[in-house]
Amino acid sequence: MFGKLSLLFEEFLIFIALLLLMLFFGLMTENFFTLGTLRTISTQLPALTVVTIGMTLVLISGGIDLSVGSIVALSSGVIGIAFTVFELPLPVAAILGILAGGCAGLINGFLGSYLRLPVFIVTLGMLEAGRGMAYLVTDSQTVYIGASIQALSLPISGIGVSASFLISLGLVVLAQYVLTRTVYGRYLIAIGTNEQAAKISGIRTEPYLMWVLVMSGLLAGLGGLMNAAYLGASDPNAATGLELSAIAAAVIGGTSLMGGRGSIVGAFIGVLIISVLQNGLAQMGVSEPVKRLITGLVIILAVLIDRWRGRQV
């Protein structure tokens, strides 16, 4: 009970930090509190949100997935080629792209759980292999898909937000329910807290560790679809460094890098903080190198907060 209260209190503090950040940019810029900024943020959020959901679950289980950015690019490339070259219907191309992400996650999961290779090294290898596959699939060229896929990222009339945003928000609710209200979620937390103790208590950890990485791959595949919808194209260079933003969002949201603790809702607030930070800095006219410097400092701050949090437990 006290653990739940602690997480809720942290989520409240993170939400307050988000409001203060928004207030800061609202005072420092003229157009931050406008409908245009809201729409910009809502169209940029979906891909990072779904990838962060998968990353949060993996971190809670005691692992890490460094390959998600490359899987986003690979999935996007598969969708673009399937639709433009093989002329498959867009829904079929989308499914193939998401399944490509799931296959990459399956390789990560099998090697990391059943063969007991370090997940850090396995996913680091997939980061390179996935990016290479993205270049091979697209022949290192941007594949233009067009308006047929962009409809997914355009605001729906009468609602003001895109279908991608609604899907990502629904997945946040679903993943939070799975984590907090199902046996699967409780087992992930138990495994992340102490895998050996989980084994002694009768939990077969290998399937859970494998399928959480498969889930991360599928969500990264969905992120590839959302990224292609946002760009209207498949870019093999897309989502470079996205894994760092996902890790930062998860840790800012209360997820421990050591496993066993985390919140999907908190991670989503972390995504909002990163998106608000990037858009606010852009409106202030901050150059791209400085933006990357500040984002990097936020990631370091997130790690420091996680270490401090661990010492309080």
TILO-401940 format. One line per field, with one value per residue (C-alpha): x, y, z. Coordinates in pm, whole numbers, plus 50000, padded with zeros to 5 digits. Each point is the difference from the previous one (the first is absolute). Layout:
BEGIN
px <- (X	...)
py <- (Y	...)
pz <- (Z	...)
! end
This chain:
BEGIN
px <- (50000	50279	50173	49686	49965	50365	49953	49683	50180	50290	49756	49840	50339	50093	49670	50073	50343	49826	49767	50291	50191	49696	49961	50366	49974	49666	50167	50313	49827	49699	49841	50050	49647	49831	49798	50278	50256	49757	49942	50372	50072	49709	50119	50359	49907	49860	50317	50200	49706	49955	50376	50024	49721	50206	50321	49833	49881	50347	50167	49755	50093	50365	50109	50054	49925	50248	49869	49662	50114	50141	49690	49785	50206	49988	49624	49948	50216	49809	49671	50127	50140	49701	49763	50190	50202	49788	49679	49842	49699	50109	49846	50193	50321	49944	49954	50319	50192	49874	50078	50353	50040	49859	50250	50289	49861	49969	50367	50091	49776	50117	50369	49957	49771	50058	50365	50068	50205	50018	49694	50205	50240	49728	49792	50314	50074	49642	50035	50270	49843	49655	50137	50194	49687	49812	50263	49990	49620	49975	50324	50112	49736	49702	49684	49714	49662	49777	49664	49859	50205	50011	49630	50101	50188	49762	49753	49656	49728	49805	50255	50316	50244	50118	49911	50365	49969	49678	50155	50309	49785	49790	50315	50119	49675	50017	50366	49943	49714	50215	50284	49790	49699	50120	50218	50230	50069	50060	50240	50195	50042	50103	50255	50143	50026	50181	50005	50148	49734	49735	50138	50003	49637	49910	49996	50148	50176	50117	49661	49928	50342	49967	49648	50061	50269	49765	49743	50260	50081	49633	49948	50311	49851	49682	50221	50144	49651	49929	50334	49932	49656	50153	50261	49787	50303	50233	50338	50277	50165	49685	49984	50376	50050	49632	50102	50170	49688	49789	50234	50006	49619	49961	50251	49860	49662	50118	50129	50316	50296	50065	49661	49702	49840	49820	49684	49862	49804	50313	50197	49735	50041	50374	49926	49798	50287	50248	49761	49919	50372	50090	49715	50055	50370	49921	49760	50268	50227	50252	50234	49994	50341	49886	49668	50186	50231	49704	49823	50316	50022	49636	50088	50293	49773	49748	50270	50110	49638	49970	50315	49878	49660	50166	50184	49674	49838)
py <- (50000	50240	49919	50096	50321	50082	49953	50209	50277	49989	50017	50304	50170	49918	50148	50318	50016	49973	50288	50215	49927	50098	50318	50087	49964	50181	50299	49985	49969	50161	49701	49709	50005	49974	49735	49970	49899	49750	49841	49990	49822	49758	49900	49947	49801	49666	49827	50091	49907	49646	49936	50129	49763	49705	50141	50051	49640	49873	50220	49881	49641	50083	50029	50272	50029	50212	49887	50177	50297	49772	49781	50309	50077	49636	49975	50328	49878	49672	50191	50239	49728	49770	50281	50173	49719	49689	50206	49827	50163	50244	49798	49690	50202	50142	49653	49878	50295	49937	49628	50087	50182	49698	49770	50221	49995	49621	49968	50232	49811	49651	50088	50194	49760	49644	50031	50234	50248	50348	50191	50319	49839	49821	50314	50203	49754	50029	50379	49965	49705	50159	50325	49808	49810	50330	50124	49674	49992	50359	49993	50287	50226	50180	49828	50246	49850	50306	50111	49649	49939	50360	49982	49803	50301	50277	50148	49842	50251	50095	49844	50194	49713	49724	49631	49925	50206	49826	49657	50086	50136	49684	49789	50199	49912	49635	49958	50162	49757	49702	50113	50067	49768	49676	49706	50075	50349	49883	49733	50257	50210	49694	49893	50349	50028	49668	49741	49726	50049	49990	49667	49857	50101	49794	50260	49884	50323	49921	50035	50330	50143	49890	50126	50339	50056	49869	50250	50277	49902	50002	50340	50131	49860	50195	50300	49950	50022	50318	50150	49927	50158	50311	50036	49869	49789	49723	50141	49748	50272	50056	49954	50023	50035	49930	49729	50265	50217	49695	49905	50359	50027	49673	50094	50352	49833	49793	49681	49859	49910	49716	49841	49910	50343	50223	50156	50027	50314	50155	49909	50172	50314	49964	49989	50320	50169	49910	50113	50327	50060	49945	50213	50275	50022	50009	50292	50182	49972	49770	49841	49625	49933	50180	49814	49669	50115	50088	49673	49811	50181	49907	49633	50027	50172	49719	49742	50202	50017	49623	49941	50235	49828	49660	50115	50111	49657)
pz <- (50000	50094	49669	49808	50200	49931	49626	50002	50189	49752	49708	50163	50040	49640	49883	50199	49833	49662	50085	50117	49680	49793	50204	49943	49622	50003	50164	49784	49661	49838	49828	50238	50145	49661	49821	49743	50263	50151	49662	49928	50326	49958	49652	50119	50311	49872	49878	50311	50223	49869	49998	50359	50110	49878	50147	50339	50016	49905	50264	50265	49917	50065	49636	49745	49627	49807	49662	49990	49790	49731	50012	49941	49688	49884	50048	49819	49711	49971	49988	49733	49772	50048	49905	49718	49840	50061	49986	50297	50167	50270	50288	49885	49966	50351	50146	49830	50142	50352	49967	49886	50331	50183	49826	50108	50354	49984	49911	50287	50239	49906	50020	50323	50189	49883	49894	50296	49801	50156	49877	49980	49751	49804	49948	49929	49720	49874	50004	49732	49817	49991	49863	49739	49900	49973	49753	49804	49981	49875	49798	50225	49846	50147	49875	49951	50085	49982	50132	50036	50314	50123	50085	50310	50140	49895	50253	49981	49919	50310	50237	49925	50056	49771	49990	50086	50317	50104	49937	50204	50284	49998	50018	50302	50182	49890	50097	50340	50060	49896	50225	50310	49969	49841	50101	49708	50130	50356	49876	49798	50312	50204	49738	49977	50377	50047	49722	50217	50267	49728	49876	50351	50042	49694	49719	49670	49917	49646	49823	50175	49918	49639	49941	50156	49734	49730	50124	49988	49642	49898	50158	49824	49679	50070	50067	49652	49854	50196	49901	49633	50038	50156	49723	49715	49912	50116	50097	50083	50212	50206	50378	50052	50376	50073	50247	50217	50004	50092	50284	50125	49989	50188	50271	50036	50046	50296	49837	50155	49781	50244	49937	50216	50008	49754	49868	49647	50089	50150	49689	49785	50208	49936	49626	50036	50184	49725	49724	50177	50058	49635	49865	50254	49921	49628	50052	50198	49698	50167	49745	49936	50166	50316	49995	49986	50280	50222	49917	50090	50332	50069	49940	50244	50252	49961	50082	50305	50118	49956	50208	50273	49995	50039	50311	50159	49961)
! end
